[in-house]
Structures are given as structure tokens and as C-alpha cells.
Amino acid sequence: MPRILDWWGKVVTTPEQQRFYTFTQIGKGWHPLLKEIFDFLPEDTCVLQVKEKFGELRVYTSAHHEGLQTLLNKSRTICELCGDAGTQRRINSWVHTVCSVCAEKIEKEGFRRQLIEE
């Protein structure tokens, strides 16, 4: 697993900290993809940031890695909330990659509520 940095540039060491700075920043549907990315990255790599932007998973690292973008592109086809097949959709002026079921929930109740209720 690569090294994970906090917002101040310090390496986080405990599993709880690592989870906070990575997995809690995105929906559970992308967690398996993020694990795949972490398995792909060399151990000496520092993960600077993990987030969703424009409906895609973003992982910023300390160095360029061939093949990382290919893995990240998978997020365009996976529902961020549930992990089923998804597509990028504009919902309430935001771009989300979600399945049709989750898209309906977001339209009715909002995206943040869906992340909290996972």
C-alpha cells in the first residue's frame, strides 16, 4: 500500500487515519476501485489526495505512474454510491457517476444524504 499524506503533508500511519483521508472522501461504490489502485501503486508512492471531481475518482500522487489513469477512468462507469454499473449524469447542476436507481434518490433527497446513509 502506498503512503498516505494528511492535509498538512504528514504521513498517516494508523488504519483509522488512512481510512479518513481516503475512503471517507468518496462513496462506497468506488471503494473496491480505490483498493485496486492502492494495490497497483508502488509502496514508495505518496498519495496526496483522494476525491471526486466532475463525476470521476481522482487520486493525486507524488509521482506519475503509467496505467494509473486507465484505472481512474473506470470510475466513469461505476456508480459511486452502490458500485453497480453507472454513467455520468448532470443532476441538480452537479456531475455524478451513478446508476439510474441512485440517480433517482439523488434527485429526490440530495447527494450528501445518500453518502451519509450508505
N, C-alpha and C positions, 0 to 999 in steps of 0.2 A: 504494500500500500504506500502511496506517495505521502510525503509530509504535508500537513495542512497548516496553513498560517491563519492566525486570527486577524481581526481588522487592524491591528497595530503592528503586524509583521512578525509576531512571535509564533513559534511552532507550538501547536496544541498537542498535548500528549495523552490526555485521558479519552477513553471512548465517548464519554458524555460530551466533552468539548468538540471532538471530531464530528459527532452527530449534529451538534448545534450549528457548526459553521458550514456544514454541507447539506445533510439530508433534510433539515428543517427549513431550508431555503426554497425547496421545490416540493411539488406534490408527490404523493406516494407512488403514483403510476410510473414515475421516472426513476424510482429508487433502484430497480434492477439494472437499468441502463447506466446509472452512475456507478454502481458496483462494478459493472463490466469495464467502464472507463478507468476506474481505480486499479483494477487488475491489469489493464493494458499499460498504464503509466509506470515507468521505472521508479524504484524506491527512492532514488535521489532527487526526484522531481518535487517541487513545492507547488501545492495547489493554493493559489492566491484568492480565488473567489469562485463560488458556485451560485448560479442564479438562473432565472427565467427572463428572457428578453425577447419581445416580439414573437412569443409563442414557441421559442426554441430554448433548449437547455444550453447554457453557456458555462464552460469550465475554463478559467484563466489559470495558466501555469507559468512557472518560471522559465520555461524553455519551449521551443516549438517541437512538436512530435508528429512525425509523419503518421497518418492514419487517425489521428485524434478527431479531425473534422469529419471524417467518414462516420465515426461513432456518434458524434454530436448530431449529425444530420438525421440519425434515426429518430431523434426526439420530434421531428416534424410529422411522424406517422404513429406516434404513441400518445394516447390520452394521458395528460399529466396527472389527472386525478385518479383514474382507476386502472390504467395500464392496458386497456383494450386498444384496438386499432382506432386511431384518431386522425383528424385533419385540422389544418389551421383554419380558424374561423374568426371573424370580427364580431365580437359580442359586446354590446354597450361601450363601443369605441376602443376596445382593447382586443389584441390578437391573442388567442388561446389555441393550443393544440389539444382538442378534446374530442371524445366520441359524441354521437348525437344525444345519448341519454344525459351525459354530463353537461352538454351544451344547453339543454332544456332547463336543467337545475340552475345553471349559472344565470340564465336569462330571468328566471323567477326569483332566485334568492341571493344572487351575487357570488362572485368568485371566492372572496375571502371566507365566506361562510362555508363553502364547500371544502376548502383547505382545512379549516378548523374541525369540521365534522368527520373527517376521514377516520 
